[in-house]
Amino acid sequence: MNTLEKIGGLSASDLFLNNTAETTIEAVRTEALAMVFDTTTAKGRDECISWAAKVTKTKTGIEKLGKALVDPIKAEAKVIDKERKLYRDELEAIKAEVRKPVTLWEEEQAAAKAKVDQHFFELEQAGVSTSSVTGELLSEVQLSKKIAHLESINLEDFGDRSEDAEQMTAAGLTRIKAALQQRKDADELAELRKVKAEQEAADARAADEKRIADEAVAKHEAAKKEAAESKVAPVVVAKNESVSKRDSEAIKKVQVNRQLLESFCLHGMLEADAKRLIGAIVNNKIPNIQITY
């Protein structure tokens, strides 16, 4: 009896419950592949097809036996799986219900911790940053707002970590106040430099006007002297005269400014302060006050 015939006579337990599958398959392989068929003849080809069909028949028979063996087991397993799921879900629900008081307490603790962590994050952001993303020191308004925020911190919001929050707040206030003073100093220095630059520009204009006026006076005096020597009276305002209209205006401005300077000094003002005041009036730095030349 060949192997395929022997397999046909085996029971389901012989095939599936004794770990014989690998041995049986190898025996079928050895026997089936040992056959040599002459495929050049019709008989040889038919014999080859017949042996392949025998292998298929054996496969089908084994599959039927296995299915007959496992179907009842699958049905039982399905019932068992259904009951297992019911046990698992319901007992898990009971466990959650029993543990619910502690679970609620844990959730409250977690929520409280999250709030404290958020407060610390906001505190750190408020106390650490004194510059913009570009590295420039924040404005006085922005720094003042940070100080107001830090001073409004409620330490009770930090629970048992209130001491840490108090230390961070104090450190933040120190840092922000120092930055605020730095900002004020920088703004004041910038304003002083601006005023100085404006004063220097005003002094330069005044000096230029004085130079022009002095030159005009000198030319005027020279013209008078020349006229006197030639016994010709000089004409002060005329076309193509030696003293131009611009020179006359400059002389008038110098004279008025000198009169103002003398007046301010007579009333107790220092000469340097009086000059700065006149320069500010001339450059329209003082509202509602003008000098009429």
Contacts in CASP RR format, 6 or more apart in sequence:
PFRMAT RR
TARGET T0000
AUTHOR 0000-0000-0000
METHOD contacts of the structure
MODEL  1
MNTLEKIGGLSASDLFLNNTAETTIEAVRTEALAMVFDTTTAKGRDECIS
WAAKVTKTKTGIEKLGKALVDPIKAEAKVIDKERKLYRDELEAIKAEVRK
PVTLWEEEQAAAKAKVDQHFFELEQAGVSTSSVTGELLSEVQLSKKIAHL
ESINLEDFGDRSEDAEQMTAAGLTRIKAALQQRKDADELAELRKVKAEQE
AADARAADEKRIADEAVAKHEAAKKEAAESKVAPVVVAKNESVSKRDSEA
IKKVQVNRQLLESFCLHGMLEADAKRLIGAIVNNKIPNIQITY
2 31 0 8 1.000
3 24 0 8 1.000
3 27 0 8 1.000
3 28 0 8 1.000
3 30 0 8 1.000
3 31 0 8 1.000
4 28 0 8 1.000
4 31 0 8 1.000
4 32 0 8 1.000
4 54 0 8 1.000
4 55 0 8 1.000
4 57 0 8 1.000
4 58 0 8 1.000
7 15 0 8 1.000
7 24 0 8 1.000
7 28 0 8 1.000
7 58 0 8 1.000
7 62 0 8 1.000
8 58 0 8 1.000
8 61 0 8 1.000
11 65 0 8 1.000
12 65 0 8 1.000
12 66 0 8 1.000
12 68 0 8 1.000
12 69 0 8 1.000
13 69 0 8 1.000
14 20 0 8 1.000
15 21 0 8 1.000
15 24 0 8 1.000
15 62 0 8 1.000
15 65 0 8 1.000
15 66 0 8 1.000
16 65 0 8 1.000
16 66 0 8 1.000
16 69 0 8 1.000
28 55 0 8 1.000
28 58 0 8 1.000
32 51 0 8 1.000
32 55 0 8 1.000
35 47 0 8 1.000
35 48 0 8 1.000
35 51 0 8 1.000
37 44 0 8 1.000
37 45 0 8 1.000
37 47 0 8 1.000
37 48 0 8 1.000
37 51 0 8 1.000
38 44 0 8 1.000
39 45 0 8 1.000
39 48 0 8 1.000
96 103 0 8 1.000
115 157 0 8 1.000
116 157 0 8 1.000
116 158 0 8 1.000
116 159 0 8 1.000
116 161 0 8 1.000
119 157 0 8 1.000
119 158 0 8 1.000
119 165 0 8 1.000
120 158 0 8 1.000
120 161 0 8 1.000
120 164 0 8 1.000
120 165 0 8 1.000
120 168 0 8 1.000
123 150 0 8 1.000
123 153 0 8 1.000
123 165 0 8 1.000
123 168 0 8 1.000
123 169 0 8 1.000
124 168 0 8 1.000
126 146 0 8 1.000
126 149 0 8 1.000
126 150 0 8 1.000
126 172 0 8 1.000
127 146 0 8 1.000
127 150 0 8 1.000
127 168 0 8 1.000
127 171 0 8 1.000
127 172 0 8 1.000
127 173 0 8 1.000
127 175 0 8 1.000
127 176 0 8 1.000
128 172 0 8 1.000
128 175 0 8 1.000
129 138 0 8 1.000
129 146 0 8 1.000
130 137 0 8 1.000
130 138 0 8 1.000
130 143 0 8 1.000
130 146 0 8 1.000
130 175 0 8 1.000
130 176 0 8 1.000
130 179 0 8 1.000
131 137 0 8 1.000
131 138 0 8 1.000
132 138 0 8 1.000
137 179 0 8 1.000
137 182 0 8 1.000
137 183 0 8 1.000
137 186 0 8 1.000
138 146 0 8 1.000
138 179 0 8 1.000
138 183 0 8 1.000
139 183 0 8 1.000
140 180 0 8 1.000
140 183 0 8 1.000
140 184 0 8 1.000
140 187 0 8 1.000
143 176 0 8 1.000
143 179 0 8 1.000
143 180 0 8 1.000
143 183 0 8 1.000
144 180 0 8 1.000
146 176 0 8 1.000
147 173 0 8 1.000
147 176 0 8 1.000
147 177 0 8 1.000
147 180 0 8 1.000
150 169 0 8 1.000
150 172 0 8 1.000
150 173 0 8 1.000
150 176 0 8 1.000
151 173 0 8 1.000
153 165 0 8 1.000
153 169 0 8 1.000
155 162 0 8 1.000
155 165 0 8 1.000
155 166 0 8 1.000
155 169 0 8 1.000
156 162 0 8 1.000
157 165 0 8 1.000
158 164 0 8 1.000
158 165 0 8 1.000
198 283 0 8 1.000
198 285 0 8 1.000
199 276 0 8 1.000
202 279 0 8 1.000
202 280 0 8 1.000
202 282 0 8 1.000
202 283 0 8 1.000
205 282 0 8 1.000
205 283 0 8 1.000
206 257 0 8 1.000
206 275 0 8 1.000
206 279 0 8 1.000
206 282 0 8 1.000
209 250 0 8 1.000
209 253 0 8 1.000
209 254 0 8 1.000
210 254 0 8 1.000
212 246 0 8 1.000
212 247 0 8 1.000
212 250 0 8 1.000
213 247 0 8 1.000
213 250 0 8 1.000
213 251 0 8 1.000
213 253 0 8 1.000
213 254 0 8 1.000
214 254 0 8 1.000
215 247 0 8 1.000
216 243 0 8 1.000
216 244 0 8 1.000
216 246 0 8 1.000
216 247 0 8 1.000
216 248 0 8 1.000
216 250 0 8 1.000
216 251 0 8 1.000
217 251 0 8 1.000
217 254 0 8 1.000
219 242 0 8 1.000
219 243 0 8 1.000
219 247 0 8 1.000
220 236 0 8 1.000
220 242 0 8 1.000
220 243 0 8 1.000
220 247 0 8 1.000
220 251 0 8 1.000
222 242 0 8 1.000
223 234 0 8 1.000
223 241 0 8 1.000
223 242 0 8 1.000
223 243 0 8 1.000
224 234 0 8 1.000
226 234 0 8 1.000
227 233 0 8 1.000
227 234 0 8 1.000
234 241 0 8 1.000
234 242 0 8 1.000
235 241 0 8 1.000
236 243 0 8 1.000
236 248 0 8 1.000
237 245 0 8 1.000
237 248 0 8 1.000
243 251 0 8 1.000
249 293 0 8 1.000
252 293 0 8 1.000
253 293 0 8 1.000
256 291 0 8 1.000
256 293 0 8 1.000
257 278 0 8 1.000
257 282 0 8 1.000
257 291 0 8 1.000
260 274 0 8 1.000
260 278 0 8 1.000
260 291 0 8 1.000
261 271 0 8 1.000
261 274 0 8 1.000
261 275 0 8 1.000
261 278 0 8 1.000
264 273 0 8 1.000
264 274 0 8 1.000
264 277 0 8 1.000
264 278 0 8 1.000
265 271 0 8 1.000
265 274 0 8 1.000
269 277 0 8 1.000
277 286 0 8 1.000
278 291 0 8 1.000
279 285 0 8 1.000
280 286 0 8 1.000
281 289 0 8 1.000
281 290 0 8 1.000
281 291 0 8 1.000
282 291 0 8 1.000
284 290 0 8 1.000
END
